[in-house]
Each structure stands twice: as structure tokens, then as C-alpha cells.
Amino acid sequence: MAIERGANVSEAQIAVHWKEEEYLRPTPKFVGQANLVDPAVRDRFKEEHFPECFREYAELLTWDRYWHTTLDTSTPPFWKWFVGGRLNACYNCVDRHLAKYKNKAALIFVAEPGDEPIYTVTYQELFTRVNEVAAVLRDFCGLRRGDRVTIHMPMIPELPITMLACARLGIIHSVVFGGFSGEAAGLRAADSRSRVMIYADGYHRNGKIVDHKPSADIAVENAEKESHKVEKVLVWRRYPGQYLSATSMVAGRDYFMDEVLSDFKRAKVDPVSMDAEDPLFLMYTSGTTGKPKGCQHRTGGYLAYVTGTSKYYQDIHPEDVYWCMADIGWITGHSYIVYGPLALGGTSVLYEGVPTYPDAGRPWRIAEQLDVNIFHTSPTAIRMLRKTGPDEPKKYNYHFKHMTTVGEPIEPEAWRWYHEIVGKRAAVIVDTWWQTENGGFLCTTIPALDPMKPGSAGPGALGIYPVIYDEEGKELPAGSGRAGNICIRNPWPGIMQTIWGGPDRFVNQYYRKYCRNPQSTDWRDWPYFAADGAVLPSDGYFRILGRVDDVINVAGHRLGTKELESACLTVSEVAEAAVVPVVDEIRGRMPVVYVSMKPGVSDEKRVIGEIITTLETMIGKIARPKAVYIVPDLPKTRSGKIMRRVLAALSNSMDTGDVTTLANPDVVELIRREVQGEEPVVLKEGPEDVKQFGANE
Ligand code: WTA
């Protein structure tokens, strides 16, 4: 099952290959109530009905004007979906539910402190609040359709409210995960040229209040370094009227939202009718180069895709209580906390804090109290809750009908705990494989129709035709036993439009590798390269092995090794740096840093400390490495290329292969002794720094 081995190492190469598992079937009770029980759906979404099959998703939305062309392939790979159609995403998630559901919960907010009351936002209240915020954005900030706004906020209801207010006006939101640093947010604000940034003053996390406002000051300063001026910073106060931050507000730049809003009480703002192809949002993610890329998602296709998949795969009905424990700052939160569930008139739970605060029973108490029946989380959270409270779920009287896992491969052992203990053998599980670039699920089982198989994502989702290619572009058939690169043969409505400001990067990253004919306007010549390794047994269930590029998936968060290495190199004592993935029991993978020093540096401990601080400030606490090693030299080829795969092999106790051809073979033995012999500088880690999908500060 070897994957190509070059100088670099990828996650897929260090994947653990578990054995094939038996199938499990959904209970008749689940099937009896499921949204999708008609087996003919597979035929409706067959290739011969592509792309018109996706009308079935688009028809779940309310359009101002119907589209004339479902898929336009005239400028590949810049596909256009539902061309000619007009709609507003906010209208679809809010206004259109008022007639039937105005008093129904849209969002249920659970604060981390247990004594704070639950805040239920009905559709009527959501409508009022979104309108008021939209009025602020339009009339106070002067923002218009097509402008960008960077939102750097924690998990509080004002986050989706602000996003929907942007969508109402056609303002392109760019949400940066709250746990990222101010530096990271500033860089993204500069890249998207956001004149306005939106913050919260602070939030609760693991029993403490995090002062978040300082990140705003850093972000604005950092954007300035990139020659970009942020004109206004709007600050939501976690408790209106009470400022949680120690930093001062900057006159003429910073404004408290609660104060500004007092001038816009009960303001109404008409939703702006947008072209289906107008961008809805940007979501930055790490890629192979140092700079994060802004994945640009379209309005019509994206919304149709997340609504359809939320209905068929998440099985959301308006009467369900659905809780996705991801952070809205990631794509999962955008698609499956905000846009998908709300477009269906669902009830979506928002939890502010860490799952293990104050103990590992918290998620199950919340589930019991709110009567949650659909639950959605990541393997990292599952592993962590299992480790810290394996029997906790049994103590609580909740009943999940459906559970999702997303973000990383899940090992069968963790899957079974999820099924037996968390799901009490009653909940159906979907293991959903997809990416920030994709908008929604790519591989998963249909919960009422397909059997589940622990450790496998499953077949392609409806209308998605995956394939595994080897390096030469030859298809590896099902049952070949060989691992290769998973690709999607066709476009789909949820695929990103482009990389913001980087159309060439978009083509090069995702389409160059397997494009059959750059002149062709036939989509069949343009397979999408996902940069994940996978195997396909004869049953057609894809098993994802992990990234094949320079991305490390830490607790479901993507970190680019190049980005981490560049950060290390800003420490003045560091001569060279290499970052590789290492298997971690809880987080799946973590980065390990290898550095060599410039001559004459003696205080290694201090430098290690500085490297860690630099990674945390330039990227965020999730970039905290599992270990930092200072080595005399990094293993290199004769042409001077750093052999990351040798380092990864050492870190993961794997065979380094033949190293005799290296320029400096002796250094491998020295490093081996350091890595496998002594205690490395292992940093404090534990459940307390794992938030929702992972570490966050
Ligand atoms: C990995 C998250 C195995 C994969 C939605 C992908 C998975 C990366 C799964 C995207 C899964 C996601 N099984 N691996 N069910 N889901 N991945 O962009 O390596 O944050 O490329 O999107 O996570 O991460 P991203």
C-alpha cells in the first residue's frame, strides 16, 4: 500500500492501516422517520442525470429568479452553477421560516458557565437581530454588496447573527477561527482587503475569561504591515454594557456593537437579491505554500449543496434538536451549524466552551437538557471524551437518532465507543469526508439506506463521482489494495469558485495534476485533486488515509508545514527548520519541529521556548508542537533538499529506509538517539486545551 516517497513525508504515508470491519445497519426506528428512504435516489443522481440531478437540492431553496443553466463549463475549472438564478442566503435561512416557525428555536446558545441561562433565539428574534446588524453594516460602516468583512469571534450567537447580516447585504464574510492569533486574523484581513473587522471583547473558555480584544489591535497592526488599513473595528460585548477586556478602545476606530445598535433598534433591511454566482464567503485554509488561501464560496451552489446534504445526510427535520460541536470558525461550522440547518428551518445548538468543562459529562448533560437528537463532532473530540469519561454517556438520559464524525480518519475502536456508548447502539453514524474547498460532504453513507462500516467514510455522496488515481493518472480499481490519490471526477455545486485573488493557484493546486486536456470544456477532462490518500476495497467504501501534501491535520485543523517552518525561521537563532507530522493518540496528528541553530548559540532551552511562542503568536495555540528538537544538522540530499521523510520516520518509530545516499548520513543516527533516546521537550497537553474540534486559545 505504498504511496510515492519523495523527500517529503505526508500524513497518508504514516497512516495506520486497520483491518476491514463488519457492517452495521440503522435501526428500523431511524429508517421509519428518515428524510431519505427512497433507494431510487441513487439512480436520480447517476452520472447520466448529471448535472440536472442537483436541481433536487436547489429546489429546496427559495429563489427570486429561477436559473437558466444548471452548470456552465465554458471556462474550466471555474464552473458556474445555477446561472441566471437570483436568491439571498439570509432570506433562505431566516425570513422564509417566519410564516411557519417564527416562535421556533433557530439557535440555542449554551454558555460555558453552567449557571448562565440558556439563550434561545427564535426565528423571529433572529430576524430582528440580523436586520439590526445589517443596518449597522450598511448605514454605520457604509458596507455594500461585494465588500469583505473579517470576523474574528468566538462561539457566541452574535457570530452567526453577524454572518447572516453580511449575507443579507451580499457582503462577503471571512470568518477567522477565534482561536487563531491576532496576527493570523490581520494577515487574512489584509489579503481580503477587509475595511471592517468584527470582534468580541472576550469569552469563556475552560473556566476562565479569555481577553480577545487585544487580538483586534494586533490584527489591525499586522494588516498595516501588509499595507492594508482597517478602518473600523466593531466589538461585541459578551455582556452588553460591561467591558471584559483590559485593552482600551481606539477612538474613531473601535466601536461597541451594543452602543451602535441602539441607533438601529427595529431597523429593517431588505435582503439584496444576489446572483447565484456572487460570492457568499471566504474561508482561509492552509495549503502547500506558506500563505493561507481564501477559499471563495458562491451563494447559490453552496447554499443548495449544504441544504441538500443537511437534509439527506444529517437528516435534519425542523422538529429536531441538532448539535454540531464544531466551531463556526471552520467550514464544518459554516455549512453544518449555520447555513445548512437554518436553511431547513432547523434548530441548531451553539456551545461556547470546551466539551470537558467542568467535566467530561458536560456534552451529555447538554444533550439531556436540550433533548438533542442529532449530534455531530470529530474523532479528536470522541477520543478525548472517551479517554476522560468513558462511562459518562451512560449516566445521562438523552437519545441520539443520528451522529456524525468529520475531520479526520476515525479508528474503528473509537468508532465503536461512539456507537455503543455515546449512541447507545440506537444512533446511526455517518463518517463524512470533505474539505474546506468542497462546501459539503463528498463521501459518506446515506444514513437510512447504506450500512455503516467503522473506519470508512463510505461511497461518494449523491452526484459525487470519486476515483482513486496513481501518480500517473491511472485509475486504481476497487479491490486493488493499493493506495492512491482520491479525486472527484465531476464538478458539484458546493465546490469553491476560486482562491480569492489567486485563480492560478486554484488551477495549479486542484486541477493541474490530473487535467487531461487544458483546452477542453468537458468537465470529464478536469478531475478535482483533493490531496488526500485513500484506498478503495471492492465494496466501494472509500477509506481516507490523510493528506498527501504538506498539510498536517491536527485535531481536525489544517496546518501547513511550510507555514510552521517559516514561523520558526523568524526566530533569529534558527538556521534551518523542518516540521513533520507525528501520530498522536488524541489529536490524530501533531507537528514536531526540528531545527538547527546558527553558530554560537548556547542557550537552547530559551530558543525552544521562543520557537513555541512564535508559533503560537503567528498562527495560534493549535500550532503548538508536540516536541521541538535542536539537532546539529538536518538530514539532506546531496542537492541540499531537507529529507523530511527521514525525520518523520524517526519521530514515528518507522523505518528510515536507506539513508546512505544522503549528504550527511551520520546525522540520522545522532537524531535517532535524541528522538528515541532522551525525553524530548514535550509540552503540556491534555483535554483542557482541546476545544470542540481541538486545541484553541
Ligand atoms: C481530513 C474539514 C478522514 C482530510 C471538513 C481532508 C477526513 C481534511 C475526514 C480537510 C473524514 C476530513 N475521514 N479524513 N471523514 N474529513 N478529513 O479543510 O485529510 O478542515 O483533506 O475540512 O481533513 O480538512 P478541512
Boltz pocket constraint, residues with backbone or C-beta under 6 A from the ligand:
constraints:
  - pocket:
      binder: B
      contacts: [[A, 285], [A, 330], [A, 331], [A, 332], [A, 405], [A, 406], [A, 407], [A, 408], [A, 409], [A, 410], [A, 431], [A, 432], [A, 433], [A, 434], [A, 435], [A, 436], [A, 437], [A, 443], [A, 457], [A, 530], [A, 531], [A, 532], [A, 544], [A, 545], [A, 546], [A, 547], [A, 553], [A, 556], [A, 557], [A, 558]]
      max_distance: 6.0
